[in-house]
Amino acid sequence: KPKLVVAIVADQFRYDYLLRFGKEYNSGLRQLLNQGAVFTNARFEHYPTYTAVGHSALLTGAYPGINGIIGNTWYDRESGKLITSASDEKAQLVGGVEGKGASPRNLLVSTIGDEMKIASRGKSKVFGLSLKDYSGILATGHMADAVYWFDGKSGNFVTSSYYQKDLPEWLKAFNGRRVADHYK
């Protein structure tokens, strides 16, 4: 049983960058390259290649027709609305100033994190962190302890009521430092 699974997704970060810029890596990426699993010719053969589709396929192992994430947005026949991959009208945004909540309810299959939760009878800890809601949610799954993402409207890291009713104190303190404001 794995003790730790770390999945890092960097959009548009081609494999050859690992070699091309390898001399620049000195700790985190260097350790992952030296001690982690590195696949030189891995690919998913799915279409479309939108971000949400890729994130959901990567950590579920299922293609769009099976996992339910067929685009970043699509027309939902039941509601008659255009929805996003992680949209959820039942969930509320937690820690932001305005906006709808998000969840993995549109994801029809389990992720690696979900399977770890099942195999450990809930003892595994599963967290997601991302700059976008759907990136964190679709990669982390249904049973995650928490998923946090950056909310550009508030400048805070936020979550969804699907996962938590309130932000933990450590994240409130981090948000209070207004780190993103230094880069305006």
N, C-alpha and C positions, 0 to 999 in steps of 0.2 A: 504494500500500500504506500502510495506517495505521502511523504510528510509535508511537502510544500510544492505547490504548483504556482508558478508565476508566468502569466501570459502578458507579453507586452506587444501591443499592436501600434505600429507607426505607419500611418497612411503614406503611401508613395515612397516608402523607404525600401529601395530595391536591395536584394541580397548582395549584390556586388559592392554596396556601400560598406558592408562589414569588412570586406577585404581592402577596399580602396582607402578607407579612413581608419583602418585597424590600428595603426601606430598612434592614433590620437586617443584611443580608448585606454583608460588606465585603471578603473576600478569596476564600476557596475557592469558596463557592457563587456569589458575584458573578462570579468569573472563568469558572466553568462556564456561567452564564447568558449572559454577554456573548460568550464565545468557543466555547462548545460547541453541540451540537445540542439544541434544545428542541422537544419535540413537545407541542402544546397539546391535541390530541385523539387521543392514541394509546390503544389498548385491545386487549386480547386477548379473544376471544370463546370462552372455554373454561369448563368446569365440571368439577369443583368449583373454587372460588376459594381453596383452602387455600394456605398459604405455600409449601410445597415445590413444588406444582404451578405456581405463579406464577414462582418463581425458575427452575425448569427451562424453562418456556415462554419466558421473557424472553430468555435468552441461547442458546437452541437455535433458537428460531423455530418449534418443533414443539409441537403440542398433546398433551395427556396420552395419548391413544390411540396416538400415534406414539412419543413420547419415553419412555414407560414409567413416568412418575411420575404416578400416578393419585390420590394423596392424600399426607398427611403420614405416614399408616400405612395398611396394608391387609393382608388375609389372603392369605398365599402358599400356594397349593395344593400345591406341591411339598414344602415343608418342614412344612406343617400348622401354621404359626406366624403370628402377627401380626408384621409387620416394619415398620420405619420406612423412609422414602424413601432414606436413605443408609446403612442398616445393612449390615454386611458381616462375617460370622463369620470370614472369612479374614484380616481386618485387625486390628491391635492399636492401642490408643490410645497415643500417644507424648507424654510430658510430663505426663500426668495421674496420679492415684493409683489409679483403678480405672475400669473401663468398657470397653465394646467399641469396637473400631475402626469406622471408617466409610469409605466410598469411593463413587465414582460408578458402581459396577458395576450398579446398578439402572437407570441412565440409559442408554437404548438408542441415543441419537444423539449427535452431536458438538455442542460449544458453540463460540462465537466464539473462545474461547481455543484450543480444539483445532484449529480451522481455521487460526488464525494459526500454530500450531506446524507444521502440515502445509505451509502455503504457504511458510514460511521454512526448511523442512527442519530444524526443531528449534532454530533460532537465536533465535526469539522467547522472551521470558521471560513466563511466565504465573503469577500469584500470586493467591490469594484470601484475604480476611480477613473474618471475620464473628463475630457473637456466638453463632451456632449452627452445628453441623457441616453440616447439610443446606443451609443458605443459602449457605455458601461453596463447598461441594463441587458442588452442582448447577448453580451459576452458572459455576463455573470449569472443571470438566470432567475428562476422563480423562487428559489429557496435561500437566496443570499441573506446574510446578516444585515448588509447595507450596501447601497450603491450611492456614490457621491459624484456629482458632476458640477462643472463651472457654469453658473448662470450669468450671462453677459449683462442682463438688465440690472441685476442687483450688485454684481461684482463679488458674489459669494459662491462658495461651494454649497450645494443644496442636495436634497434628496426628495423622495416621494413618500407620501403617507402609506403607500403599498409596503414599504420597508420599515419606516420609523415614523413615530408621531412627532418627534422633535429631534433637532440636531444634538449630538453629544457635546458636552462642554468643551472638549479639546477643539472641536471644529468651530464652535462659536468663537473661541478665543483666536483661532487662526483667522477666521473671517474678520474679526475685529481689528486685526492688524492691517487690513486693506492692502494686502501685498500687490494685488493686480493694479491698484491705482498708481504705483510707482513706475509702471510701464506705459502710462498714457502718453 
